[in-house]
Amino acid sequence: MPSGGRIPLDHGRRDQLAEDLNAAPVWVFNAGISHHDEINTTDIALDGIEFARGPTTSRWGRVRAGLGHPRPFDLRMVAIGNENCGFYNYRGNYLKFHDAIKRYYPDMKIISNCDATFAPLDHPADLFDFHIYSTSKDLFSKYNKFDSLNRTGAKAFVSEYAVWKEDAAAGSFLSALGEAESSGATYLNSKLEAPSSVLASTIVVNFDNSSVSLDITINGLGSNEKFSGITKTFLASSNVRDENSFDHPKKIVLQQSPLENAGSNMKVTFPPNSITSFDLPK
């Protein structure tokens, strides 16, 4: 194994792994810059995309077929650089990559490193990369981060977010609370269409040291009979610094109980420092 414990992942292994997992790969490639140097790597990026998507008559599509995968891989998104916004020449290089990729692959979604939540992008992009590492309280407070985002411009690609440092420790419940609220708010702002057979899930994060009771109204589901038998599943701990470990793997475990007063109008109590979900019939 190479130093640092990292296993090299080449184009073929990366795309094959994504296919085996039934996942969509996102290729993040070097934008041709470092902290001190700059080179033109546009052709390398185009070669990599051709390996994934090119026909078997193309140079790199033929290589892919020779490795046992004549069918193109499902590569739909690429990111130009990683955390390079603000670097000298990033914008100029980005535009070269963007224009070259769109010329040959107009359907490819391109991700910019620049955060459009701070200022509108000054370059074309389908998505912008959003990274955040912070305290649990700060991450929780950003539940409305994307509420006012321009819906007609580049969409947020939330690829890295985590509670870190003292709050995270070795995996504290406090970090889970902060991250749960952040991911929940991101989901609410996404435009996802689920099949009609999928239940609508409601998630509530109580970041307070006291129980909270909420009056909840559900519209469009008809009679209260549809709510019969619904349960709520929750994680809670009397100490937010608790962590599960090999020695104590069940300090924090999922608990389940009937959803009290289940109906189109209901009052639900959420334990202190808890993450609660319940599924509603569609």
Secondary structure, 3 states (H helix, E strand, C coil): CCHHHCCCCCHHHHHHHHHHCCCCCEEEECCCECCCCECCCHHHHHHHHHHHHCCCCCHHHHHHHHCCCCCCCCCCEEEECCCCCCCCCHHHHHHHHHHHHHHHCCCCEEEECCCCCCCCCCCCCCEEEEEEEECHHHHHHHHHCCCCCCCCCCEEEEEEEEECHHHHCCCCHHHHHHHHHHHHHHHHHCCCCCCCCCCEEEEEEECCCCCEEEEEECCCCCCHHHHCCCEEEEEECCCCCCCCCCCCCCCCCCEEEECCCCCCEEEEEECCCEEEEEEECC
